Amino acid sequence: MPPEVDLSIRLTPTCTLSSPILIASGALGFADTIEGAVDLEGAGAFITPTLTVLSRQGNPMPRTVEVSAGLIHANGLPNPGLSAFLEVDLPRLLSLPCPLIVNIHGESREAWQALAGRLSAIQGIVGLELNLTATSLHSDGFRYGDVPNEAEALQYIAESLESVRAVTSLPLIAKLPNTGAEIGAASRAAVEAGADVIAVSQAFPAVAIRLSGSQFRLPGVVGGLSGPAVKPLSLYQVWRVAQSVSVPIIGTGGVMCGEDALEFLMAGATAVGVGTANFIHPNASSQILLEIRAWMERSGVREVAALAGLANRNG
Ligand SMILES: Cc1cc2nc3c(=O)[nH]c(=O)nc-3n(C[C@H](O)[C@H](O)[C@H](O)COP(=O)(O)O)c2cc1C
């Protein structure tokens, strides 16, 4: 018999999860199309797509382009809005076999507070993830290609966190933007303003061109790149954030198998998000957890939590 391994992780003092593998925001929608089709037993938590106060239709089609080793997507944050979410989606999400984290984005201080205030009154939500890609610097909506300067970006991160922190005691996960501010500086701004956990990476700004027709492939030109193509960039961000702050990190970006997830843990992540892999293999999170368990048994590692930052300690 291989020794029993402990796969649980402590994200915050009040939030312990049974697995380090999380369903990344947007990977399985609001769980409205996966019933009976996806095994979530291996998931430590399910993170929703970004929720805004008012419903959003999202961008015109096509929204997704397949590129070498990845996807470029520009969904435009389609979501039902807070009221319909509470009424229609939340009961389904709370009945999933894993804890729920809601990803939110406020277009103003009032919007951040409306979302966080209302959601923190609900039993069963174990944390809020703030999508801090700075769309609210612009009044006319979500444009992936917009890049604020560093001072604007850091101020935006700090003000968003402070707004939410003022109205909730739920664990706050700051999902940092990839543009505007250096990722270490961004993580410090988030933690100083009240973030309990840092999440990297958001999808990276990217462009694809169709040669026939000499056109951009997405109607809005820029989308977010995810999948194996981004893994080394995301590993860099995890390492960099681990050098910059001492809160737990959720590392996400191109994780397709157990070995990928182990690399994120060793770079400094406490938990690992799985996004694009779900589009290829709907049971990716359970399979990845099985592979982590097998690796730990082979390697004589008893606690997955002991792996966080191992490469940093080994130099
Ligand atoms: C189709 C799709 C939709 C996404 N939707 C969101 C979203 O609503 N909010 C968000 O913060 N991130 C969103 N993401 C980003 C992922 O959560 C993740 O950070 C990114 O894709 C990198 O991980 P991956 O390479 O495992 O997909 C989305 C990603 C994909 C592929």
The ligand as a MOL file (V3000), in Angstrom:
LIG
                    3D

  0  0  0     0  0            999 V3000
M  V30 BEGIN CTAB
M  V30 COUNTS 31 33 0 0 0
M  V30 BEGIN ATOM
M  V30 1 C -12.9360 30.7580 -22.5530 0
M  V30 2 C -12.2950 31.4430 -21.3930 0
M  V30 3 C -13.0470 32.3010 -20.6080 0
M  V30 4 C -12.4560 32.9770 -19.5430 0
M  V30 5 N -13.2110 33.8020 -18.7790 0
M  V30 6 C -12.6460 34.4760 -17.7260 0
M  V30 7 C -13.4280 35.3390 -16.9180 0
M  V30 8 O -14.6460 35.4850 -17.0890 0
M  V30 9 N -12.7850 36.0130 -15.9160 0
M  V30 10 C -11.4520 35.8620 -15.6390 0
M  V30 11 O -10.9280 36.4740 -14.6920 0
M  V30 12 N -10.6960 35.0050 -16.3840 0
M  V30 13 C -11.2570 34.3310 -17.4210 0
M  V30 14 N -10.4930 33.4700 -18.1760 0
M  V30 15 C -9.0530 33.3310 -17.8800 0
M  V30 16 C -8.7630 32.0150 -17.1310 0
M  V30 17 O -9.4140 31.9990 -15.8890 0
M  V30 18 C -7.2420 31.8190 -16.9270 0
M  V30 19 O -6.7430 32.8650 -16.1040 0
M  V30 20 C -6.4510 31.8240 -18.2250 0
M  V30 21 O -7.1910 31.2390 -19.2830 0
M  V30 22 C -5.1130 31.0600 -18.1020 0
M  V30 23 O -5.3220 29.7090 -17.7150 0
M  V30 24 P -5.4170 28.4640 -18.7730 0
M  V30 25 O -4.2170 28.5810 -19.6750 0
M  V30 26 O -5.4110 27.2370 -17.9030 0
M  V30 27 O -6.6830 28.6390 -19.5230 0
M  V30 28 C -11.0790 32.7730 -19.2350 0
M  V30 29 C -10.3440 31.8690 -20.0130 0
M  V30 30 C -10.9300 31.1980 -21.0750 0
M  V30 31 C -10.0970 30.2280 -21.8740 0
M  V30 END ATOM
M  V30 BEGIN BOND
M  V30 1 1 1 2
M  V30 2 1 2 3
M  V30 3 2 2 30
M  V30 4 2 3 4
M  V30 5 1 4 5
M  V30 6 1 4 28
M  V30 7 2 5 6
M  V30 8 1 6 7
M  V30 9 1 6 13
M  V30 10 2 7 8
M  V30 11 1 7 9
M  V30 12 1 9 10
M  V30 13 2 10 11
M  V30 14 1 10 12
M  V30 15 2 12 13
M  V30 16 1 13 14
M  V30 17 1 14 15
M  V30 18 1 14 28
M  V30 19 1 15 16
M  V30 20 1 16 17
M  V30 21 1 16 18
M  V30 22 1 18 19
M  V30 23 1 18 20
M  V30 24 1 20 21
M  V30 25 1 20 22
M  V30 26 1 22 23
M  V30 27 1 23 24
M  V30 28 2 24 25
M  V30 29 1 24 26
M  V30 30 1 24 27
M  V30 31 2 28 29
M  V30 32 1 29 30
M  V30 33 1 30 31
M  V30 END BOND
M  V30 END CTAB
M  END
